[in-house]
């Protein structure tokens, strides 16, 4: 999951959530203000499971 946080004029704070990095980056280019792009990683996501033999 990807999150964009946007600050406008120091008064307005908005957050947007996206499923893919591609979607988030496309939207990031179209908005104005101070922006932060963040990838959200959950510790219990199956792709991060440790494999032991």
N, CA, C and O atoms as a CHARMM CRD file, in Angstrom:
* protein
*
  212
    1    1 UNK  N      0.84700  -1.16400   0.00000 PROA 1      0.00000
    2    1 UNK  CA     0.00000   0.00000   0.00000 PROA 1      0.00000
    3    1 UNK  C      0.89700   1.23400   0.00000 PROA 1      0.00000
    4    1 UNK  O      1.97500   1.24000   0.59400 PROA 1      0.00000
    5    2 UNK  N      0.43300   2.26100  -0.67100 PROA 2      0.00000
    6    2 UNK  CA     1.16400   3.51900  -0.77700 PROA 2      0.00000
    7    2 UNK  C      0.30100   4.65300  -0.27200 PROA 2      0.00000
    8    2 UNK  O     -0.91400   4.65000  -0.47100 PROA 2      0.00000
    9    3 UNK  N      0.91400   5.61800   0.37700 PROA 3      0.00000
   10    3 UNK  CA     0.19600   6.73000   0.98200 PROA 3      0.00000
   11    3 UNK  C      0.87300   8.03400   0.55600 PROA 3      0.00000
   12    3 UNK  O      2.10000   8.14000   0.56000 PROA 3      0.00000
   13    4 UNK  N      0.05100   9.02900   0.18800 PROA 4      0.00000
   14    4 UNK  CA     0.56500  10.36900  -0.09000 PROA 4      0.00000
   15    4 UNK  C     -0.03300  11.32000   0.93100 PROA 4      0.00000
   16    4 UNK  O     -1.25100  11.38200   1.09700 PROA 4      0.00000
   17    5 UNK  N      0.83200  12.06000   1.61600 PROA 5      0.00000
   18    5 UNK  CA     0.40000  13.08600   2.56400 PROA 5      0.00000
   19    5 UNK  C      0.72100  14.43500   1.94000 PROA 5      0.00000
   20    5 UNK  O      1.84300  14.66300   1.48900 PROA 5      0.00000
   21    6 UNK  N     -0.27400  15.34300   1.91100 PROA 6      0.00000
   22    6 UNK  CA    -0.11000  16.64700   1.27700 PROA 6      0.00000
   23    6 UNK  C     -0.41400  17.74600   2.28900 PROA 6      0.00000
   24    6 UNK  O     -1.45900  17.73200   2.94000 PROA 6      0.00000
   25    7 UNK  N      0.51800  18.70500   2.41300 PROA 7      0.00000
   26    7 UNK  CA     0.34500  19.87900   3.26000 PROA 7      0.00000
   27    7 UNK  C      0.21000  21.09900   2.35800 PROA 7      0.00000
   28    7 UNK  O      1.08000  21.35300   1.52500 PROA 7      0.00000
   29    8 UNK  N     -0.87600  21.85900   2.51800 PROA 8      0.00000
   30    8 UNK  CA    -1.07700  23.07600   1.73200 PROA 8      0.00000
   31    8 UNK  C     -1.14800  24.27400   2.66100 PROA 8      0.00000
   32    8 UNK  O     -1.97100  24.31100   3.57600 PROA 8      0.00000
   33    9 UNK  N     -0.29200  25.24500   2.43000 PROA 9      0.00000
   34    9 UNK  CA    -0.28400  26.50800   3.17600 PROA 9      0.00000
   35    9 UNK  C     -0.18400  26.32300   4.68500 PROA 9      0.00000
   36    9 UNK  O     -0.58300  27.21400   5.43500 PROA 9      0.00000
   37   10 UNK  N      0.32800  25.21200   5.14200 PROA 10     0.00000
   38   10 UNK  CA     0.48000  24.98600   6.57000 PROA 10     0.00000
   39   10 UNK  C     -0.82100  24.81400   7.33200 PROA 10     0.00000
   40   10 UNK  O     -0.80400  24.68700   8.55600 PROA 10     0.00000
   41   11 UNK  N     -1.95500  24.80800   6.62800 PROA 11     0.00000
   42   11 UNK  CA    -3.25800  24.70100   7.29600 PROA 11     0.00000
   43   11 UNK  C     -4.01000  23.44000   6.91200 PROA 11     0.00000
   44   11 UNK  O     -4.73800  22.87600   7.73000 PROA 11     0.00000
   45   12 UNK  N     -3.84400  23.00000   5.69400 PROA 12     0.00000
   46   12 UNK  CA    -4.62400  21.89600   5.16200 PROA 12     0.00000
   47   12 UNK  C     -3.76200  20.63900   5.06800 PROA 12     0.00000
   48   12 UNK  O     -2.67700  20.66800   4.48600 PROA 12     0.00000
   49   13 UNK  N     -4.24000  19.55000   5.63500 PROA 13     0.00000
   50   13 UNK  CA    -3.55100  18.26200   5.59000 PROA 13     0.00000
   51   13 UNK  C     -4.49800  17.25400   4.96200 PROA 13     0.00000
   52   13 UNK  O     -5.63600  17.09400   5.40300 PROA 13     0.00000
   53   14 UNK  N     -4.01600  16.57500   3.92500 PROA 14     0.00000
   54   14 UNK  CA    -4.82300  15.54500   3.26200 PROA 14     0.00000
   55   14 UNK  C     -3.96900  14.31300   3.05400 PROA 14     0.00000
   56   14 UNK  O     -2.76000  14.39700   2.83600 PROA 14     0.00000
   57   15 UNK  N     -4.63600  13.14600   3.12900 PROA 15     0.00000
   58   15 UNK  CA    -3.93500  11.88300   2.90500 PROA 15     0.00000
   59   15 UNK  C     -4.69700  11.07800   1.86400 PROA 15     0.00000
   60   15 UNK  O     -5.92700  11.02700   1.86900 PROA 15     0.00000
   61   16 UNK  N     -3.93600  10.45000   0.96700 PROA 16     0.00000
   62   16 UNK  CA    -4.49900   9.63300  -0.10000 PROA 16     0.00000
   63   16 UNK  C     -3.84200   8.25900  -0.05300 PROA 16     0.00000
   64   16 UNK  O     -2.64600   8.14600   0.21600 PROA 16     0.00000
   65   17 UNK  N     -4.62700   7.21600  -0.31400 PROA 17     0.00000
   66   17 UNK  CA    -4.14000   5.84700  -0.23800 PROA 17     0.00000
   67   17 UNK  C     -4.25400   5.17600  -1.60400 PROA 17     0.00000
   68   17 UNK  O     -5.25700   5.33200  -2.30100 PROA 17     0.00000
   69   18 UNK  N     -3.20000   4.41800  -1.98500 PROA 18     0.00000
   70   18 UNK  CA    -3.15800   3.75300  -3.28300 PROA 18     0.00000
   71   18 UNK  C     -2.68100   2.31800  -3.10900 PROA 18     0.00000
   72   18 UNK  O     -1.94500   2.00400  -2.17400 PROA 18     0.00000
   73   19 UNK  N     -3.10900   1.45400  -4.02300 PROA 19     0.00000
   74   19 UNK  CA    -2.70100   0.05000  -3.97600 PROA 19     0.00000
   75   19 UNK  C     -1.34400  -0.18600  -4.61400 PROA 19     0.00000
   76   19 UNK  O     -0.61500  -1.08800  -4.20100 PROA 19     0.00000
   77   20 UNK  N     -0.99200   0.62100  -5.62900 PROA 20     0.00000
   78   20 UNK  CA     0.27400   0.40200  -6.32600 PROA 20     0.00000
   79   20 UNK  C      1.12800   1.66700  -6.33100 PROA 20     0.00000
   80   20 UNK  O      0.62300   2.78300  -6.21400 PROA 20     0.00000
   81   21 UNK  N      2.42200   1.46000  -6.46900 PROA 21     0.00000
   82   21 UNK  CA     3.35800   2.58200  -6.54700 PROA 21     0.00000
   83   21 UNK  C      3.10200   3.40400  -7.80600 PROA 21     0.00000
   84   21 UNK  O      3.20400   4.63100  -7.78000 PROA 21     0.00000
   85   22 UNK  N      2.77100   2.73300  -8.90400 PROA 22     0.00000
   86   22 UNK  CA     2.51600   3.42100 -10.17100 PROA 22     0.00000
   87   22 UNK  C      1.35700   4.40600 -10.03400 PROA 22     0.00000
   88   22 UNK  O      1.46200   5.54800 -10.48300 PROA 22     0.00000
   89   23 UNK  N      0.24700   3.97400  -9.41500 PROA 23     0.00000
   90   23 UNK  CA    -0.90400   4.85600  -9.19400 PROA 23     0.00000
   91   23 UNK  C     -0.50800   6.06400  -8.35400 PROA 23     0.00000
   92   23 UNK  O     -0.85800   7.20000  -8.67100 PROA 23     0.00000
   93   24 UNK  N      0.22500   5.80000  -7.28000 PROA 24     0.00000
   94   24 UNK  CA     0.61300   6.86500  -6.35200 PROA 24     0.00000
   95   24 UNK  C      1.51500   7.89500  -7.02900 PROA 24     0.00000
   96   24 UNK  O      1.31800   9.09800  -6.86000 PROA 24     0.00000
   97   25 UNK  N      2.49500   7.43300  -7.78900 PROA 25     0.00000
   98   25 UNK  CA     3.42000   8.36400  -8.44600 PROA 25     0.00000
   99   25 UNK  C      2.72800   9.19300  -9.52100 PROA 25     0.00000
  100   25 UNK  O      3.06200  10.36300  -9.71100 PROA 25     0.00000
  101   26 UNK  N      1.77300   8.60200 -10.22200 PROA 26     0.00000
  102   26 UNK  CA     1.02200   9.35300 -11.23100 PROA 26     0.00000
  103   26 UNK  C      0.22100  10.47400 -10.57300 PROA 26     0.00000
  104   26 UNK  O      0.20000  11.59800 -11.07500 PROA 26     0.00000
  105   27 UNK  N     -0.43600  10.17500  -9.45600 PROA 27     0.00000
  106   27 UNK  CA    -1.20700  11.18400  -8.73300 PROA 27     0.00000
  107   27 UNK  C     -0.29400  12.23000  -8.10800 PROA 27     0.00000
  108   27 UNK  O     -0.63700  13.41100  -8.06100 PROA 27     0.00000
  109   28 UNK  N      0.86800  11.79700  -7.62800 PROA 28     0.00000
  110   28 UNK  CA     1.82900  12.69000  -6.98800 PROA 28     0.00000
  111   28 UNK  C      2.24300  13.83400  -7.91600 PROA 28     0.00000
  112   28 UNK  O      2.42600  14.96600  -7.46700 PROA 28     0.00000
  113   29 UNK  N      2.38800  13.54100  -9.19800 PROA 29     0.00000
  114   29 UNK  CA     2.78700  14.56100 -10.16900 PROA 29     0.00000
  115   29 UNK  C      1.69100  15.60200 -10.39900 PROA 29     0.00000
  116   29 UNK  O      1.98400  16.72700 -10.80500 PROA 29     0.00000
  117   30 UNK  N      0.43800  15.24100 -10.14600 PROA 30     0.00000
  118   30 UNK  CA    -0.67400  16.12900 -10.48600 PROA 30     0.00000
  119   30 UNK  C     -1.14300  17.02800  -9.34200 PROA 30     0.00000
  120   30 UNK  O     -2.00900  17.87800  -9.55000 PROA 30     0.00000
  121   31 UNK  N     -0.59400  16.86100  -8.15000 PROA 31     0.00000
  122   31 UNK  CA    -1.05900  17.65900  -7.01900 PROA 31     0.00000
  123   31 UNK  C     -0.01200  18.68400  -6.60000 PROA 31     0.00000
  124   31 UNK  O      1.18000  18.50800  -6.85100 PROA 31     0.00000
  125   32 UNK  N     -0.46900  19.74800  -5.96300 PROA 32     0.00000
  126   32 UNK  CA     0.42400  20.81400  -5.51100 PROA 32     0.00000
  127   32 UNK  C      0.50600  20.80700  -3.98700 PROA 32     0.00000
  128   32 UNK  O     -0.37500  20.28800  -3.30200 PROA 32     0.00000
  129   33 UNK  N      1.57000  21.38800  -3.48100 PROA 33     0.00000
  130   33 UNK  CA     1.79400  21.46300  -2.04300 PROA 33     0.00000
  131   33 UNK  C      3.01700  20.65600  -1.66100 PROA 33     0.00000
  132   33 UNK  O      3.69200  20.09100  -2.52100 PROA 33     0.00000
  133   34 UNK  N      3.29600  20.60300  -0.38800 PROA 34     0.00000
  134   34 UNK  CA     4.39800  19.79200   0.12900 PROA 34     0.00000
  135   34 UNK  C      3.89800  18.36600   0.24700 PROA 34     0.00000
  136   34 UNK  O      2.90400  18.10500   0.92500 PROA 34     0.00000
  137   35 UNK  N      4.58800  17.43600  -0.41300 PROA 35     0.00000
  138   35 UNK  CA     4.10300  16.06700  -0.53200 PROA 35     0.00000
  139   35 UNK  C      5.09900  15.07100   0.04500 PROA 35     0.00000
  140   35 UNK  O      6.31400  15.24600  -0.04900 PROA 35     0.00000
  141   36 UNK  N      4.55000  14.02700   0.64100 PROA 36     0.00000
  142   36 UNK  CA     5.36200  12.91500   1.13800 PROA 36     0.00000
  143   36 UNK  C      4.75100  11.62800   0.60200 PROA 36     0.00000
  144   36 UNK  O      3.56700  11.36400   0.81200 PROA 36     0.00000
  145   37 UNK  N      5.56200  10.82500  -0.09600 PROA 37     0.00000
  146   37 UNK  CA     5.13100   9.52400  -0.60200 PROA 37     0.00000
  147   37 UNK  C      5.69500   8.45400   0.32500 PROA 37     0.00000
  148   37 UNK  O      6.89800   8.42000   0.58100 PROA 37     0.00000
  149   38 UNK  N      4.82600   7.58100   0.82700 PROA 38     0.00000
  150   38 UNK  CA     5.23100   6.58300   1.80700 PROA 38     0.00000
  151   38 UNK  C      4.71900   5.20900   1.40300 PROA 38     0.00000
  152   38 UNK  O      3.57100   5.06800   0.98200 PROA 38     0.00000
  153   39 UNK  N      5.57100   4.19600   1.53100 PROA 39     0.00000
  154   39 UNK  CA     5.11600   2.82500   1.33900 PROA 39     0.00000
  155   39 UNK  C      4.76600   2.25100   2.70200 PROA 39     0.00000
  156   39 UNK  O      5.56700   2.31300   3.63500 PROA 39     0.00000
  157   40 UNK  N      3.56900   1.69500   2.81300 PROA 40     0.00000
  158   40 UNK  CA     3.11200   1.09700   4.05700 PROA 40     0.00000
  159   40 UNK  C      3.36400  -0.40600   3.98000 PROA 40     0.00000
  160   40 UNK  O      2.89100  -1.06900   3.05700 PROA 40     0.00000
  161   41 UNK  N      4.10000  -0.94000   4.93700 PROA 41     0.00000
  162   41 UNK  CA     4.41200  -2.36200   4.97900 PROA 41     0.00000
  163   41 UNK  C      3.88900  -2.90900   6.29900 PROA 41     0.00000
  164   41 UNK  O      4.23500  -2.40800   7.36900 PROA 41     0.00000
  165   42 UNK  N      3.05600  -3.93500   6.21800 PROA 42     0.00000
  166   42 UNK  CA     2.51900  -4.56800   7.42000 PROA 42     0.00000
  167   42 UNK  C      3.40600  -5.74000   7.80400 PROA 42     0.00000
  168   42 UNK  O      3.80900  -6.52100   6.94300 PROA 42     0.00000
  169   43 UNK  N      3.71000  -5.87000   9.07600 PROA 43     0.00000
  170   43 UNK  CA     4.61800  -6.91800   9.53200 PROA 43     0.00000
  171   43 UNK  C      4.04400  -8.30700   9.31000 PROA 43     0.00000
  172   43 UNK  O      4.80100  -9.27500   9.24700 PROA 43     0.00000
  173   44 UNK  N      2.72200  -8.43400   9.19000 PROA 44     0.00000
  174   44 UNK  CA     2.11500  -9.75100   9.00700 PROA 44     0.00000
  175   44 UNK  C      1.77700 -10.04200   7.54400 PROA 44     0.00000
  176   44 UNK  O      1.02100 -10.97300   7.26500 PROA 44     0.00000
  177   45 UNK  N      2.31900  -9.27100   6.61300 PROA 45     0.00000
  178   45 UNK  CA     2.11000  -9.50200   5.19000 PROA 45     0.00000
  179   45 UNK  C      2.81600 -10.81000   4.81000 PROA 45     0.00000
  180   45 UNK  O      4.00200 -10.96700   5.10300 PROA 45     0.00000
  181   46 UNK  N      2.11400 -11.75000   4.16600 PROA 46     0.00000
  182   46 UNK  CA     2.70200 -13.05900   3.84100 PROA 46     0.00000
  183   46 UNK  C      3.97700 -12.99200   3.00600 PROA 46     0.00000
  184   46 UNK  O      4.80900 -13.89400   3.09900 PROA 46     0.00000
  185   47 UNK  N      4.15400 -11.95800   2.20000 PROA 47     0.00000
  186   47 UNK  CA     5.37000 -11.89800   1.36500 PROA 47     0.00000
  187   47 UNK  C      6.62600 -11.67400   2.19400 PROA 47     0.00000
  188   47 UNK  O      7.73300 -11.81700   1.67600 PROA 47     0.00000
  189   48 UNK  N      6.48200 -11.32600   3.46800 PROA 48     0.00000
  190   48 UNK  CA     7.63700 -11.09900   4.32800 PROA 48     0.00000
  191   48 UNK  C      7.89200 -12.25300   5.31800 PROA 48     0.00000
  192   48 UNK  O      8.71500 -12.12600   6.22400 PROA 48     0.00000
  193   49 UNK  N      7.18400 -13.36600   5.13600 PROA 49     0.00000
  194   49 UNK  CA     7.38600 -14.51000   6.01700 PROA 49     0.00000
  195   49 UNK  C      8.79900 -15.06600   5.85700 PROA 49     0.00000
  196   49 UNK  O      9.34200 -15.11000   4.75400 PROA 49     0.00000
  197   50 UNK  N      9.37600 -15.48700   6.96600 PROA 50     0.00000
  198   50 UNK  CA    10.69200 -16.10800   6.92800 PROA 50     0.00000
  199   50 UNK  C     10.53900 -17.57600   6.50600 PROA 50     0.00000
  200   50 UNK  O      9.62400 -18.27400   6.94100 PROA 50     0.00000
  201   51 UNK  N     11.43700 -18.00700   5.67200 PROA 51     0.00000
  202   51 UNK  CA    11.42300 -19.39700   5.23400 PROA 51     0.00000
  203   51 UNK  C     12.55800 -20.10200   5.94700 PROA 51     0.00000
  204   51 UNK  O     13.71700 -19.70200   5.83300 PROA 51     0.00000
  205   52 UNK  N     12.22600 -21.14900   6.68100 PROA 52     0.00000
  206   52 UNK  CA    13.25900 -21.91200   7.39100 PROA 52     0.00000
  207   52 UNK  C     13.17800 -23.36600   6.96500 PROA 52     0.00000
  208   52 UNK  O     12.09900 -23.89100   6.69000 PROA 52     0.00000
  209   53 UNK  N     14.32700 -24.00400   6.91500 PROA 53     0.00000
  210   53 UNK  CA    14.39100 -25.42500   6.54000 PROA 53     0.00000
  211   53 UNK  C     14.70100 -26.26000   7.73000 PROA 53     0.00000
  212   53 UNK  O     14.79600 -27.48300   7.61800 PROA 53     0.00000
